[in-house]
Amino acid sequence: MNVSSVANLTQGRVLRDSFSSAVARNVIVVSLCISINYINGTLVHTFIKHEIFNTNPRYILYIHLVLNDMTQLIVSVLLHIFSYIFFTFNVSFCCFLLIIVIFATLNTPLNLAVMAIERYVAICNPLRHAQICTTRKTYIVISLIWLLSAFQVLPDLFLLIATNPPSFFYSNIFCIRDDVFSNPQVVERRIVLYIVYLIIVWLVIFYTYLKIMFVAAATNSDARKARSTIILHGIQLLMCMLTFIEPVLNKLLAEVFPSFIVERMFLCYIVVHIIPRFISPIVYGVRDQTFCNYLKRYLLCTMFKMRRNSREGCVLGTEVKVWLLEHPAPL
């Protein structure tokens, strides 16, 4: 979960890109961020504008996942850009940004687990689905997701405050989580919590998948679709796990490509922090038939308005030219 740029400190050496390389890499990162968040923003707009989604627990959980991805992507890209522009910056500001990213990272697997449970209830216990999965309960569950993430994040922050003098928070640092939260107790506790945390989420995913698979054996089309959805949840979870195993991935790449340090770190950053944020729109925005239909309708309406405004602009421009010819400015 180290949100860092290619510019890094390794064995006491400062690794910096050339100016042209730094600009190219930041243009790539910012372009991907804008593109992905534009797609996600379109999905959020579609959700807000239609009541059919606002009252459906499935789509509420989905939009929470999308907003979570958008937040994580924006902050991680900001950290990437800041590390190139400033290299080191204020510890307090760094902590603030890191905590947002950590919250978003921890929320994602929990959200996927809850979405899998919602599909399990809808398929395996459909008569009680409306009673169990209500809008109010969905928002309560989302609050619990944030609360569980807080139990993992805030103790590290409190320990950091307790073990460092106030001057530390006014100093500058290269903004990497392992450099800020470097206490050995914090690192050990984090590893244990992550293992327990991911085991529980994987058990939920496997349990719901197996239960739905047995129902799908009865040739229920909805159950088959739900089974495919759970598989996609598993793929999303695997992509999310890249964040937790990023240090291991860096070491493996270092053994394979020992000479390409900067390129290796940039590739790792794209794979771990950018690409997983692109999966949610594909899984639901495109694959879900209901959401896809409303999304197409919104995009068609947007294109129609743009064309109409373009025509109106042309007509208005012609009228202005005629008026200027008929009313020339005084010499």
N, C-alpha and C positions, 0 to 999 in steps of 0.2 A: 504494500500500500504506500510505497514511496512515490509521491507525485513530484517528479523532478524533471528537469530538462536534460538535454544532451550535455550542456555545460555542467561539469561535475567535478568533484574532488576525488581523485583516486591515488592512493599511496602518496599523499602529500603533493601531488602535481595538479595544477589547474588545467583542465581540458577545455579549450574553447574552440569553437568553429571559426573559420574565416568569415569575413563579413558577408560575402556572397552566399556561402553555405548556410549561415545563420538566417539570412533573409529568406532563402528558398524554403528552409525547413519550417520557419514560422508562418510563411504564406500557406504552406501545405496544411499545417495544423489549424490555422484560423479558418481556412476555406472548408475543411472538413467539419469544424465546429459549427460554422454558420449553416452549412448544408444540412447537417443532421438536426440541428436545433430548429431550422425552418420547417423541416418535415414534422418534427415533434410538436412544434408550435401549431402547425395546421391540425394535427390530431387533437390537441388540447382545445383549440377553437371549435372544432366539430363537436367535441364532447360537451362543451359549455352551451352551445347553441341549441342542442336537442335534448328535450326532457327524457326521452326514451333511454338515454345513457345516464343521466343524472340520478336516476332512481334504481339503476341496475348495479348490484354489488360487484359483478364481474368487471364492468367498465370503470367503476370507481377505483377499484384496485389497480386496473390497468393504467389509468391516467395518473394515479399516484406513482406508479413505476416510471412512467414517461417523465413526469416532473422531477422525479428523483434523478433520472439519467441526465436530464437537461442541466440540473444544478451541478451535478458532479462534473459534467463535461465543461461547463463554463468556468468553474473554479480551477479545475486541473489545467485548462488551457491558459488561464490567467497566471497561474504559478509558472507554467512553462515560459510564457512571454516575459514575465518579471525577472526570471532567472537569467534571461539573455540581456535584458535592458539594464538591470541593477546588479545582477549576480548575487549580491547579498542584500537583505533588507531587514527591517525591524522584526524582532522575535515575536512581539505581541501580535503584530499583523499576520505574521507567518502562522502562528498558532491558530488564529481565528480562521484563516483559509483552510488549514489542514483539518481542523475539527469539522468544518462543513463537508469536506471531501470524505472524511472517515465516516461521518454519519450516513452520508449517501451510499457509501460502499457497503456498510453493514446493513442498511435498510433493504437493499436489493434482494439478497437471498431470502430474507424473512418474508418479503412481499411475494416472491415466487412461491414459497411454501404455502402461504395463505391462499393464493390464487389456485394452487393445486387442490387444497382442501375444499375450496368453494366449488370447483368442478366435480370433485368426488361426491359432495352432498347433492349437487344438481343431478348427477347420473345415478348414483346408488341409493339415494333417498329423496326422490323428486317430490313426493307428497309433503315433505317437511321443509323443502328448500326455501319456500317463501317465508316460513316461520323462523327458520334458523338464520338465513342470510338476508337480513333486513338492511336498509340504508343506514339506520342508526348504529346497528352493531358493526357494520363495515367501518364506519368512521371511528368507532371505539377501538377496533382492531388496529387500524392505522396508527392511532395514538399509542397503543401498546407496542407497536413496532418501533416507534421513535423512542419510547421509554426503555425498551430492551437495549437499543443501540446506545442510549445515554448511560446505562449501567456499565457498558464496556469502555466508553470514551471518557466520561467525566472523572473516574478515579485516576486515570493517567494524568489528566490536567491538574487535578488537585495535588497529586504527588509532585508534579513539576513545580507548582507554585510553592509547595512546602519545602522543597529541597534546593531551591535556587534563590539567590538574593534578588531584590527588586531591580538592581542594576542590569541583571541578565536580560530582563524583558525590555530594556531600553537599548540593548546592543543590537548589532546586525549579525545575521547568520545566513548561510546557504540553506534554503528552505527545503529540507528533507526530513521526513518523520523520524528516521533513525538518529538524526543529528539533534533534533529538538527533544524528543522523548527517548533519551539515551540511557536512562536508568536501567540496570540489568534486571531489577525486579519487574519493571514495566514490560520489558521484552519477554521474559519468561511467562508472566501472567497473560500477555497478549497471545502467545503461541498456544498455551493451554486452552484459553477461551475460544480461539479460532477453531481448534480441532473439535472441541465439544459442539460448538456452534454449527459447523459444517456437517458434522455427523448427524445431528438432529434434523437439519434441513434435508439432507440426502435420504434419511429414513422416511421422512414425510413424503418426499417425491416418489420413492420406490413403493411405499405402502399404497398411496393413492393410485399409482399407475397399475399395480397388480389388481387392486379391487376393480378399477374401471375396465381392465383387460378381461376379467371374468364376465362382466356385464356385456362387454363388446362381443363376446363369444356367442351371444344370443342374437347376433346380427342386428343390433340396434345401431342405426346410423349415427345418432347423437353420441352414443358411447364410443363409437370408433373415432369420431372427430375429437372427443374429449381425450381419448387415449393419445392421439397425435399431438394434442395440445400439451399434455403432460410430458411427452418426449421433448417437445420444444422447450418446455420449462427446464428440463434436464440439460439441454444444450446451453441455454442461457446461464444456468448455474455453473456449468463448466467454464464458460467465458468469464463469469464473475470470479471464479476461483483463481484465474490468472493473476488477479490483483493480490491475492493472498500468497501466491507462490512466486511473486515477481523476483525476490532475491535469488531463489533457486534457478529461475529461468535465466537471469543475468549470468549466473555462474556457468550454466550449461553453454550459453552462447559464447562466453569468454573462452571456454575450452575449445569450441569449434572454430571461432573467429578471433583469435587472440590479438591480431594486429588492427582490427577495425573497431576500436573502442567507441568512438563517437557515433559511428553508423549503427553499431550494435545497440547502443542505448536509445537512439532515436527509433529504431525498429521496435524495440521492446516497449517504448512509450506508446507508439501507435497501436500495437497489437493489444496491449493491456488496458489502456485508458480511453482509446478512441473507438476502435472497432466494436467492442461490446455494446456501446451506446446506440449502435445502428441496428441492433437485432430487434428490439422491442417494436419499432414501427413496422418492420417486415412481418413479424409474428402476428400482430393484431390489426394494424392499420390496413394491411393488404390481405391477409389471410382470412380475417373475420368478415363474413359476407355482409352482415348488417352494417358494421362500421364502414366497410369499404364502399357500400352503396351511398351512404350519407357523405362520405369523403369525396366520392366522385361528383355528387351533386354540388357540394361546396366549391370544388375546383372548377366545375363547368360554369357555375354562377360567377365566380371570380373572373374567369376568362371572358365571359359575356360582358361583365361590367367594364373591364379594361377596354374591350373593343368599342363598346358604346361610348365610353369617355373619350376614346381616341377620335371617333367620328364627330362627337360634339365639339371636341377641340378644333378639328379641321373646319367645321362649319363656323365656329366662333372666330377662328383666325381669318376666314374669308370675309365675314361681316365687318371685322375691325379694319381690314384693308380697304373695303368699299367705303366705310365711314371716313377714313383718313383721306381718301381721294376726293370725297365730296366736301370735306371740311379741312382744307390744307392749313397748315400752321402759318400764322402771320409772319411776314418778314420783318 
